[in-house]
Structure formats: C-alpha cells, structure tokens
Amino acid sequence: MAKKKLIHFTENLSFPHLFQPRYAELQPSFRFQGKWGSDFFRNDHPITLELGCGKGEYTVGLARQFPTRNFIGIDVKGARLWRGCKTVEEDHLLNVAFIRSLADHIEYLFQPGEVGEIWITFPEPQPGKERKRLTAPVFLNRYHRILQPNGLVHLKTDDQDLFRYTKEILKEHPVELLLETEDLYHEYKHEPAAKIQTFYESIWLEREKKIAYLRFRFINT
Ligand SMILES: C[S@@+](CC[C@H](N)C(=O)[O-])C[C@H]1O[C@@H](n2cnc3c(N)ncnc32)[C@H](O)[C@@H]1O
C-alpha cells in the first residue's frame, strides 16, 4: 500500500466523527441506529445522508450551508473519506459524521424514519450490474424505509443512461417526481442543487459535460 494511503488510514482511526463498523458491529444494528441525534450529534436536527460521498465535499458544503441540520456521508473507500474527515476536523464542524460502509447496509445504520433527506451524488453507473446501482429497486426500497414521511431523495449524475434508467425505475415506485432536468446548470442554475459541486462534478463541469438532476419523495399510502 502507498505510504500516504497508509498514513491516512491510520489517521482515520483517530477521527471521532468517522465510523468504520465491521460487519459484526452492524448486527443486529449499529450502536447509533435510532440514536444519531441523541447520542452523537446531541440535538434533534434532521439528518441528511450523502451516499457514495467520496471525499465528502458535498456533505461538508451542505453542513456549512445548513448549520441546523446534521449530515452523514457514507462511502466504502477510507482513503477518500479521510479528506472529508480532515476538513471537518480543521473547520470544527459539529454537524457532520462519516461512515465507511456499503450503502447496502443503511438499514443497520438507521431506523425507519430516522433520515430526512438522501443525496446520491455521481454514483457509479455500474453497466450490466443493475443490482449494484444506487438507484436500483433494492436500494429505493431501503431508502423508503429509513426516510421520514415526505423525505426527499436527490440524484445528481453526469451519466444520462443512469438518469434515464432511474426515471424508468421510479415509475414502478410510489414516488412523486418533484423536479427533473438533464441539464441542471442551464435549466435550473438557481436551484440549491446547483450551489455546491462534488469532486467529480467539478471535473465534469470543467469538461463542459451536462449534469442531470432529479428530486423525488415517496408517497406514503
Ligand atoms: C464516482 S464516485 C463519486 C464520489 C462523489 N460523490 C463525487 O461526486 O465526487 C462514486 C463513489 O461511490 C462509492 N460507492 C460505490 N458503490 C458504493 C456503495 N454500494 N456503498 C457506498 N459507497 C459506494 C465509491 O467508493 C466512490 O467513492
């Protein structure tokens, strides 16, 4: 392993706002499941998740913008999460946590109704591996269960195929599509979603790629 990566992995162990649960610690549920507000953030502010947060720029950007909400970034890659954790430490942000985990495990991490909003930012399109897409039905059902009634889901992507796939999948779910655009920065540049860019998003924007965005909520029957 590269020396820098090793240093980052070691430093990751010291961040009080980074959780790296082993699978056994998720069984039957992670210790903060249902208690993120009371036991970690020590407030009852709503919780927003970013799935596949990478280096965490978006989570940190939202946390700065909305100090009375709590933000949790989730990613499997510890080396990327180190960046977000370091910024949180340097900027003394108290409304951010990161979890090194597969998004597949969110129901061990959060109780039904514990989450107010979910952002899925530039997920890997996973061609030919539908079940791994973060907008596949298996994931949408998990989001529905952990979200509060009327909780929002946002998707930002540069991948038009994934975008179209997601819109098709949403037709089979009890959702209300609140906004959709294949070109956020030209059609809706005043939307809050256009105010902060993720690491990958900045790269795609520099290359003048269109960024697609959609927002929906589940309809609870
Ligand atoms: C293309 S990167 C985007 C990172 C960041 N959102 C951005 O826009 O800069 C996709 C990220 O999703 C993470 N990822 C992919 N599948 C995941 C899963 N099932 N659970 C958690 N993270 C996942 C990867 O580790 C990677 O960091």
The ligand as a MOL file (V3000), in Angstrom:
LIG
                    3D

  0  0  0     0  0            999 V3000
M  V30 BEGIN CTAB
M  V30 COUNTS 27 29 0 0 0
M  V30 BEGIN ATOM
M  V30 1 C -17.8620 8.2890 -8.9380 0
M  V30 2 S -17.5240 8.3490 -7.2280 0 CHG=1
M  V30 3 C -18.3820 9.8370 -6.7370 0
M  V30 4 C -17.8650 10.3940 -5.4460 0
M  V30 5 C -18.5210 11.7080 -5.0060 0
M  V30 6 N -19.9400 11.5480 -4.7860 0
M  V30 7 C -18.2680 12.7750 -6.0360 0
M  V30 8 O -19.1980 13.1050 -6.7740 0
M  V30 9 O -17.1410 13.2820 -6.0880 0 CHG=-1
M  V30 10 C -18.5830 7.0960 -6.6010 0
M  V30 11 C -18.3370 6.7880 -5.1330 0
M  V30 12 O -19.3060 5.8620 -4.6860 0
M  V30 13 C -18.6910 4.9250 -3.8210 0
M  V30 14 N -19.5530 3.7230 -3.8270 0
M  V30 15 C -19.8630 2.9460 -4.8760 0
M  V30 16 N -20.7290 1.9910 -4.5150 0
M  V30 17 C -20.9760 2.1740 -3.1910 0
M  V30 18 C -21.7820 1.5060 -2.2340 0
M  V30 19 N -22.5490 0.4570 -2.5510 0
M  V30 20 N -21.7880 1.9810 -0.9810 0
M  V30 21 C -21.0320 3.0480 -0.6170 0
M  V30 22 N -20.2350 3.7130 -1.4840 0
M  V30 23 C -20.2230 3.2970 -2.7470 0
M  V30 24 C -17.3030 4.7380 -4.3690 0
M  V30 25 O -16.3980 4.2810 -3.3900 0
M  V30 26 C -16.9770 6.1510 -4.8560 0
M  V30 27 O -16.2960 6.9140 -3.8860 0
M  V30 END ATOM
M  V30 BEGIN BOND
M  V30 1 1 1 2
M  V30 2 1 2 3
M  V30 3 1 2 10
M  V30 4 1 3 4
M  V30 5 1 4 5
M  V30 6 1 5 6
M  V30 7 1 5 7
M  V30 8 2 7 8
M  V30 9 1 7 9
M  V30 10 1 10 11
M  V30 11 1 11 12
M  V30 12 1 11 26
M  V30 13 1 12 13
M  V30 14 1 13 14
M  V30 15 1 13 24
M  V30 16 1 14 15
M  V30 17 1 14 23
M  V30 18 2 15 16
M  V30 19 1 16 17
M  V30 20 1 17 18
M  V30 21 2 17 23
M  V30 22 1 18 19
M  V30 23 2 18 20
M  V30 24 1 20 21
M  V30 25 2 21 22
M  V30 26 1 22 23
M  V30 27 1 24 25
M  V30 28 1 24 26
M  V30 29 1 26 27
M  V30 END BOND
M  V30 END CTAB
M  END
